[in-house]
Structure formats: C-alpha cells, structure tokens
C-alpha cells in the first residue's frame, strides 16, 4: 500500500524549498529545512518520553509553534493526535480522554491545573509538560529535546489513506462530545481541495488565528499551507487589533476569521492596511455584512463556506467570479465532493427546493470514534447526513437555510443544548429543563434555559448558572435562565423547542 503520511510533505519541502520560510510563531521563524529537522527532534523526544506509534495523544495548548511541531511529530511517529479544546471544563476533558482512550498528554503551563486533574482522574500513562512548570513526576519537553542529537532522524511511519490521523471532538447535538475521525486520506483530499479552491502557492502567507483544536484552524487551509510550500503564521491572540496588526506586519495573504473578530476589525479606527491580503474566509454572516467587508477591502476575495468537523472543514467555497451575483450562497462543491438536497424519504429534490444537506467524498470523515449509534444515525448509503437544511440552485450553488435545531452556535463553538440540559437536570431542585439558543449581538447565539422546579421558588436563576459552572465550560453556561411553570409539548409529550424559539423571536 502506498504510504500517505502527511509528515512526508516536510521531507519534500525541505529538499525543494529548504531556505523558504515555513513557520512563524513564538517569536521565531523556521525555514522548511529547519522545520523538518525540528519535527525530527520533537519526534525523537516524544519517543524517548514514552510516546509510541500505538498511542492516542491529547494535546492541550494554545496556538504556538510548539503545538504545530508536536502535531507534525506525532504524525511522523504514527501516533494519533487528539487536539483538546482548552475552553472545556476539566470534567469534560476527562470524559474525552476516557472515551477516546487517550494514553498520553502534552500540555502547556496555562493548563497545568487541568493537566493535574486529568493525571489524577484518568488512565493517562505518559504526561509531558511543554512549559517550565511540570507536575510532580512529569518530564519537561525541553529536557527531552536537549538529549537529542541535532541531526537525529525519525522515519515517517507508513500510513495508508484509511488509517486514523487524528480525532477532533465536537459537541454536535448530543449530550456528550463525539470524536470525529480524520484519516490520512481525508487530509490528502482536503489539502488538494484547499490549494485548488484558494489558489495557494509558495508565495502565500497564511495567518492562523482560529484555535488549533478546531477544524477551521487545522484545515482552512491550516496544514495545507505546508503542502503548497507557503508560510504559516500563528497568532495566540483572538483580539481584532492584534490580528490586524500581525496581518499587516507579516504581509498576510489569507486568513479565516470568526465572525466576532471580523466585526472587530471592521470597527478599528483607523482601518488597517491589508494590502497583501488576497482572501478572507468566514461563515455565518449576513449578505449585508459581506457587502460591507467588500466595500472596506475591495481587493480582497470574500469567501463564504459550508463546513463541519465531519467534513474535514468546508466542502464548498464561494468563488471570486460569483461573489456578487451569488451573494448569500456558500459556493459550489469542491472537486471530489458531492452534495445533495433530499426530502424526508431520502429522495433528491429539484433545484430551489429546501431539504436536508447530505454529503459524500474523499474528505468526509468515515465516522465517530467508538459511537456506533451516532454513525448509524448520520450515515446512509455512503452519504453523511448533516441534519442542516439548504437548497441548491440551478447552477449547483449551495444556499444555507437553517442549522440543526438543537445546535447552538456561540462565538464559533458548537454547543449542544442536550449537554447543558443533562447538567442542569442533576440539580436536586430541577424537575425539567429545556435549552435553546437565542440571538446575541456579540456571540451570534447564547444558551437560554427554561427550568421547571420541583418546589416553586426553591432556587434562583443565578444558582442554576453557578451549578452549571461546576461541570461546563463558561461559554456553555446559559446566559439566561427562565423559571417556568410548564413547557410546550406535542401530543406525545415531547418538548417543542421550536415553540420556545418562536416565543423568543416574537416582538
């Protein structure tokens, strides 16, 4: 079987583009030759620290060069990387570690307390500290690195297209996060698509501001930057002013931005000069906002997309030729990707008719890790069922209509209403609870909980919110809690969240 390990890309680039800049971060710059050598050193260091090719390895850190190099080194070893969302509560992290079967953890100093909790409460075999403040009995990465020869070489593990490269955990619509499998074949397909759709070359300088535990940070275009021979520039900050400054200083040619960062950049005074910028990739903003971005930066291609973790990022990008004529659409499918709109009987509907968006192709995840029930619910005849509603026009462009009903999109994060409900229901005074997303000017949506108490007046809304903080990340804690006497239901007793949403939308 032909090998398709992503880390082999660095070997090629170290030969062809040895002196070209590959990575910028942590106050340093790496050429391709230097990056390839550093990946070897990190791979050797991790091996000496006890990481093996059979391990699932959690990575808990911010956007740093060390993080990127560790991901590349894990690929070189052949271990499966599991980038961990540092915004989650430690208990949520522990669930992921157990569900995935993570045996090794690499962590930054910022998350030392979380690492201590995980070391104590999970079955981790190896823990390595990236920073200077290791837990008792834990090796420091720099100590392991100092023991390696500068010219050490670690062979790229042979991998086939169906082998697992990493797991990314996403909240989806369920009460527990699901581990989305990305294979080596998924990466190859996505990187080729990114290079084609964004027209990437060795002259591109791509800014990564989205967290590297997100598919948008890793794959939009993320690691495809190295395949194109371009330069990846990292920013650990999420502040609009900082991102705009770095983009100008580093002559950034492309970047993906969360909506709230985009809004922040548009409000800067003076407006930043982004003369080298070729494209801006963002999703979930109104056509009027997109038109304003184009007015402010007329030389920049504005790229909308339809994407999910299960799709290894986007499956369509809006092309430059149709930015105006198809304003509001999300683009046409990538090469190698098929998108259909189907009705409730799984029959394809005509152009212009709304239905469920289903997708298939080489870049689509083969499934969820250790979750047969979720796989059965989302796969049919080779298609992935997104649950989202859309329509295709006569030219084959996708138009988004509505997201999955129980998925709350808050500040770029997927939040499952069912997960919040599970936590609130554990409060001894809560009889029933329903959670929906409500509009928010800053975060797009925020959770709102409707709670029926066992005893009227037993607890106040603020106590419910404090209760949530014991188990949930702060962004999942409901911004609003309404104590109610009843919840709207259908004839079979199911809570009608659509009715709750309609009430919130009413003037």
C-alpha positions in Angstrom: 0.0 0.0 0.0 1.3 3.4 -0.9 2.2 5.5 2.1 0.3 8.8 2.7 1.7 10.1 5.9 1.2 13.9 6.0 4.6 14.5 7.6 6.3 13.3 4.4 5.4 16.7 2.9 8.0 18.3 5.1 10.7 15.9 3.6 9.8 17.1 0.1 9.7 20.8 1.1 13.0 20.6 3.0 14.6 19.5 -0.3 12.7 21.8 -2.7 12.3 24.9 -0.6 15.0 24.4 2.1 15.6 28.1 2.7 12.0 29.4 2.3 10.1 30.5 5.4 7.7 27.8 6.6 6.5 28.7 10.1 6.3 31.9 12.2 5.4 31.8 15.9 6.6 32.0 19.5 8.9 34.9 18.4 10.8 32.6 16.0 11.0 31.8 12.3 11.6 28.4 10.7 12.7 27.6 7.2 11.4 24.3 5.7 14.8 22.7 6.4 14.7 23.9 10.0 11.1 22.8 10.5 11.7 19.3 9.2 14.7 19.0 11.4 12.8 20.3 14.4 10.0 17.8 13.8 12.6 15.0 13.8 13.9 16.3 17.2 10.5 16.5 18.7 9.5 13.1 17.4 12.7 11.6 18.9 12.0 13.5 22.2 8.4 12.2 22.4 9.6 8.7 21.7 12.1 8.9 24.5 9.4 10.3 26.8 7.3 7.1 26.3 5.0 8.0 23.4 4.6 5.2 20.9 3.0 4.7 17.5 0.1 3.0 19.1 -0.8 5.8 21.4 -3.7 8.3 21.3 -2.1 11.6 22.4 -4.0 14.5 23.7 -2.6 18.0 23.1 -3.7 20.7 25.4 -2.3 24.1 24.4 -2.8 27.4 22.7 -1.7 28.3 19.2 2.0 28.0 19.3 4.8 26.8 17.1 5.4 24.0 19.6 1.8 22.9 19.2 2.2 22.7 15.4 5.5 20.9 15.6 4.1 18.4 18.1 1.2 17.6 15.7 3.7 17.1 12.9 6.0 15.0 15.1 3.0 12.8 16.2 2.2 12.2 12.6 5.8 11.3 11.9 5.8 8.8 14.7 2.4 7.4 13.6 0.6 8.2 16.8 -3.0 9.5 16.7 -3.3 13.2 17.8 -6.3 14.4 19.7 -6.2 18.2 20.0 -8.2 19.1 23.1 -10.5 22.1 23.5 -8.9 24.1 26.3 -12.2 26.0 26.8 -13.8 22.9 28.2 -14.2 22.1 31.9 -11.7 19.6 33.3 -14.5 17.1 33.8 -15.4 17.4 30.1 -11.8 16.9 29.2 -11.7 13.8 31.4 -14.7 12.3 29.6 -12.9 12.8 26.2 -9.7 11.2 27.4 -11.6 8.1 28.6 -13.9 7.9 25.6 -11.0 8.3 23.1 -8.7 6.0 25.0 -6.0 8.7 25.3 -2.9 7.4 26.9 -0.5 10.4 26.6 -1.0 14.1 27.3 1.1 17.1 26.2 0.2 20.3 28.0 1.1 24.0 28.3 1.7 25.8 31.5 -1.5 27.7 31.1 -3.4 24.4 31.6 -1.3 22.9 34.4 -4.4 22.7 36.8 -6.4 20.9 34.1 -3.5 18.5 33.5 -3.2 17.8 37.2 -6.9 16.9 37.3 -6.6 14.7 34.2 -3.5 13.0 35.5 -5.3 12.2 38.8 -8.6 11.1 37.4 -7.9 9.3 34.1 -5.8 6.4 33.0 -3.0 8.5 31.4 0.2 6.6 31.0 2.5 9.5 29.9 2.3 13.2 30.7 4.8 15.7 29.2 5.0 19.4 30.1 5.6 21.8 27.1 6.4 24.6 29.5 8.5 25.3 32.6 6.2 24.2 35.4 5.8 20.5 35.2 3.6 18.5 37.6 5.4 16.2 40.0 7.0 13.2 38.3 6.3 14.7 34.8 9.0 15.1 32.1 9.6 18.5 30.5 9.7 18.7 26.7 12.8 20.9 26.6 14.7 18.3 28.8 13.7 15.6 26.4 14.7 17.8 23.4 18.1 18.6 24.9 19.0 14.9 25.0 18.5 14.6 21.2 21.3 14.9 18.6 20.8 18.0 16.3 20.9 15.7 13.3 18.6 13.0 14.6 16.3 11.5 12.0 13.0 9.7 12.6 11.5 7.8 9.7 7.9 8.7 8.7 5.5 6.0 9.8 4.0 4.3 6.8 0.3 5.1 6.7 -2.5 4.3 4.2 -5.4 6.5 3.3 -7.8 4.7 5.7 -5.5 4.9 8.8 -6.6 7.3 11.5 -4.6 10.5 11.6 -6.4 12.4 14.4 -9.7 12.7 16.4 -11.4 16.1 16.8 -14.2 16.2 19.4 -17.3 18.2 18.5 -20.4 18.8 20.6 -22.8 18.2 17.8 -26.4 18.0 19.0 -25.9 15.3 21.6 -25.3 15.3 25.4 -21.7 14.2 25.0 -18.9 15.2 22.7 -18.3 12.9 19.7 -14.8 12.1 18.4 -14.7 12.8 14.6 -12.2 10.6 12.8 -9.9 12.2 10.3 -7.9 9.7 8.2 -4.7 10.4 6.3 -6.8 10.1 3.1 -9.2 12.8 4.4 -6.2 15.1 4.8 -4.8 14.5 1.4 -8.2 15.2 -0.2 -8.8 18.3 1.9 -5.3 19.7 1.2 -5.7 19.3 -2.5 -9.1 21.0 -2.4 -7.7 23.9 -0.3 -4.9 24.5 -2.8 -7.2 24.4 -5.7 -10.0 26.5 -4.2 -7.9 29.1 -2.5 -5.3 29.1 -5.3 -2.5 28.6 -2.8 1.2 28.9 -3.8 4.6 29.1 -2.1 4.2 32.9 -2.0 1.2 32.7 0.3 1.5 33.7 4.0 -1.5 32.3 5.9 -2.5 33.6 9.3 -3.9 31.0 11.8 -6.0 32.7 14.4 -8.7 30.0 14.9 -7.7 27.6 17.7 -5.8 24.5 16.6 -8.3 22.3 18.3 -10.8 23.5 15.7 -11.0 22.1 12.2 -11.0 25.7 10.9 -7.6 26.3 12.5 -6.2 23.0 11.3 -7.7 22.7 7.8 -8.9 26.0 6.4 -6.4 25.9 4.9 -4.2 25.2 8.0 -1.8 22.4 7.3 -2.4 22.7 3.6 -0.2 25.8 3.8 2.8 23.4 4.1 1.7 21.3 1.1 1.6 24.5 -1.0 5.1 25.5 0.2 3.7 28.7 1.8 4.3 30.2 5.2 2.1 29.6 8.3 1.9 32.5 10.7 0.5 31.8 14.2 -1.2 34.3 16.5 -2.1 33.2 20.0 -4.4 36.2 20.5 -8.1 36.5 19.5 -8.1 40.3 19.7 -9.1 42.0 16.4 -6.5 44.8 16.8 -3.7 42.3 17.3 -4.7 40.1 14.4 -5.0 43.1 12.1 -1.5 44.3 13.2 0.1 40.9 12.7 -1.6 40.6 9.3 -0.1 43.9 8.2 3.3 43.3 9.6 3.6 39.7 8.3 2.2 40.6 4.8 -0.6 38.0 5.3 -2.3 36.9 2.0 -5.1 34.8 3.5 -6.9 34.1 6.8 -10.1 32.6 8.3 -11.8 34.8 10.8 -14.6 34.1 13.4 -17.5 36.5 12.9 -16.8 38.4 16.1 -13.2 39.0 15.1 -14.3 40.1 11.6 -16.7 42.6 13.2 -13.9 43.9 15.5 -11.5 44.5 12.6 -14.2 46.4 10.6 -14.7 48.7 13.6 -11.0 49.6 14.0 -10.1 53.2 13.6 -8.0 53.7 11.6 -8.9 50.8 9.3 -5.9 48.5 9.0 -4.0 48.5 5.7 -4.1 44.9 4.5 -2.6 45.5 1.0 -1.2 41.9 0.6 -4.5 40.2 1.6 -6.0 38.1 -1.2 -8.8 36.4 0.6 -10.9 36.4 3.8 -12.6 33.2 4.7 -15.6 33.4 7.1 -19.1 32.0 7.5 -22.4 32.7 9.2 -22.6 36.5 8.4 -25.4 38.2 6.7 -25.0 39.3 3.0 -25.1 42.9 4.1 -22.0 42.3 6.3 -20.3 40.6 3.4 -21.0 43.6 1.1 -19.6 45.9 3.8 -16.4 43.9 4.0 -16.0 44.1 0.2 -16.5 47.9 0.4 -13.8 48.2 3.1 -11.4 45.9 1.4 -12.3 45.9 -2.3 -9.2 44.0 -3.4 -9.9 41.0 -1.1 -11.9 37.9 -2.1 -14.6 37.3 0.4 -15.1 33.5 0.8 -18.2 32.0 2.4 -18.3 28.3 3.1 -20.4 25.3 4.3 -18.3 23.2 6.6 -18.3 20.9 9.6 -15.7 18.9 11.6 -17.2 15.8 10.0 -16.5 17.2 6.5 -12.8 17.9 7.4 -13.6 21.6 7.1 -15.5 23.1 4.2 -17.0 21.3 1.2 -17.7 24.4 -0.8 -16.2 27.9 -1.1 -17.6 30.9 -2.8 -15.5 31.6 -5.9 -14.3 35.1 -6.8 -16.3 35.1 -10.1 -19.6 34.9 -8.3 -19.1 36.9 -5.1 -21.7 39.5 -6.2 -24.0 37.5 -8.5 -24.4 34.7 -5.9 -24.3 36.9 -2.8 -25.7 34.8 0.1 -24.7 31.5 -1.4 -22.0 29.3 0.1 -20.4 28.2 -3.2 -20.3 25.1 -5.4 -18.9 21.7 -4.2 -15.2 21.1 -4.1 -13.8 18.7 -6.7 -14.2 15.2 -5.3 -17.2 16.2 -3.1 -20.9 15.5 -3.9 -23.7 17.5 -2.2 -27.4 16.6 -2.5 -30.6 18.0 -1.1 -33.0 15.3 -0.1 -36.5 15.1 1.3 -37.8 13.0 4.3 -37.8 9.9 2.1 -34.2 10.4 1.1 -35.1 11.4 -2.4 -33.2 14.2 -4.2 -35.3 17.3 -4.6 -35.3 19.7 -7.6 -33.2 22.9 -7.6 -34.6 25.6 -5.4 -36.5 23.2 -3.1 -35.4 23.0 0.5 -34.3 19.8 2.2 -31.6 18.1 4.2 -28.0 18.6 3.1 -26.2 15.3 2.6 -22.5 15.0 1.5 -20.1 12.3 0.3 -16.5 12.3 -0.9 -12.9 11.5 0.0 -12.6 14.3 2.5 -15.6 13.2 4.5 -14.9 11.6 7.9 -15.6 7.8 8.0 -17.4 8.2 11.3 -17.3 8.9 15.0 -14.9 7.1 17.3 -16.5 4.3 19.3 -20.0 5.5 18.7 -22.0 3.1 16.5 -25.3 4.7 17.4 -24.2 8.1 16.1 -22.7 6.5 13.0 -26.0 4.7 12.2 -27.9 8.0 12.7 -25.7 10.0 10.3 -24.6 7.6 7.6 -26.7 6.2 4.8 -25.7 4.6 1.5 -22.3 6.2 1.6 -23.7 9.7 2.4 -23.2 11.8 5.6 -26.4 13.3 6.8 -25.6 16.8 8.1 -29.1 17.4 9.5 -28.8 21.0 8.2 -31.4 22.4 5.8 -30.4 24.0 2.5 -31.2 24.2 -1.2 -29.2 24.0 -4.5 -29.8 26.5 -7.3 -29.9 25.7 -11.0 -26.1 26.3 -11.2 -25.2 23.9 -8.4 -24.5 26.5 -5.7 -25.5 25.7 -2.1 -27.7 28.1 -0.1 -28.0 27.5 3.6 -31.4 27.7 5.1 -31.2 26.6 8.8 -28.9 24.8 11.1 -29.7 21.7 13.1 -32.5 22.6 15.6 -30.7 21.7 18.8 -27.3 23.0 17.9 -26.3 26.4 19.4 -23.5 28.3 17.6 -21.9 30.6 20.1 -18.8 32.5 19.3 -17.7 29.9 16.7 -18.2 27.0 19.1 -20.8 24.3 18.8 -22.9 24.0 21.9 -25.3 21.0 22.4 -28.5 22.0 24.2 -28.8 18.4 25.4 -25.4 18.6 27.1 -26.5 21.7 29.1 -29.8 20.0 29.9 -28.0 17.0 31.3 -26.0 19.1 33.7 -29.0 21.3 34.8 -31.2 18.2 35.4 -28.8 16.9 38.0 -29.7 19.9 40.3 -31.8 18.4 43.1 -34.5 21.1 42.7 -34.9 20.8 38.9 -37.8 18.8 37.7 -37.5 19.5 33.9 -35.3 21.7 31.7 -35.1 22.7 28.0 -32.3 24.7 26.4 -32.3 26.7 23.2 -30.1 29.2 21.5 -31.2 32.8 21.4 -29.7 35.6 19.3 -26.8 37.6 20.8 -25.2 40.7 19.2 -21.6 39.7 20.2 -21.6 35.8 20.1 -24.3 35.1 17.4 -26.2 32.9 19.8 -26.1 32.1 23.5 -27.8 29.3 25.5 -31.0 30.0 27.3 -32.5 27.5 29.8 -36.2 27.1 30.7 -36.5 25.4 34.0 -39.4 23.8 36.0 -38.6 23.5 39.7 -39.7 20.7 42.0 -40.7 23.3 44.6 -41.7 26.9 43.5 -39.1 29.4 44.5 -36.7 26.8 45.7 -33.7 28.3 43.7 -33.0 31.4 41.8 -31.8 31.5 38.2 -28.3 32.6 39.3 -27.9 29.4 41.4 -28.7 27.3 38.3 -26.0 29.1 36.4 -23.5 28.6 39.3 -24.4 24.9 39.3 -23.5 24.7 35.6 -20.1 26.1 36.2 -19.1 23.0 38.2 -19.2 20.9 35.0 -19.4 23.0 31.9 -17.1 25.4 30.1 -18.1 29.0 30.7 -19.3 29.6 27.1 -21.8 26.7 27.6 -23.4 28.1 30.8 -26.8 29.7 29.9 -26.6 33.4 29.7 -30.3 33.4 30.6 -32.4 31.1 32.9 -36.2 31.4 33.0 -38.0 29.7 35.8 -41.3 28.5 34.2 -44.4 26.5 35.3 -44.6 24.4 32.1 -43.0 23.7 28.7 -44.8 23.5 25.4 -45.4 19.8 24.3 -46.8 17.8 21.4 -49.4 15.1 21.8 -46.8 12.5 22.7 -45.3 14.7 25.4 -42.2 15.8 23.6 -41.0 19.3 24.4 -41.5 21.6 21.4 -38.3 23.7 21.3 -39.5 25.2 18.1 -42.3 26.8 20.0 -39.8 28.2 22.6 -37.8 29.7 19.8 -40.8 31.3 18.3 -41.7 32.8 21.6 -38.2 34.3 21.8 -38.4 35.7 18.3 -41.8 37.3 18.9 -41.7 41.1 19.3 
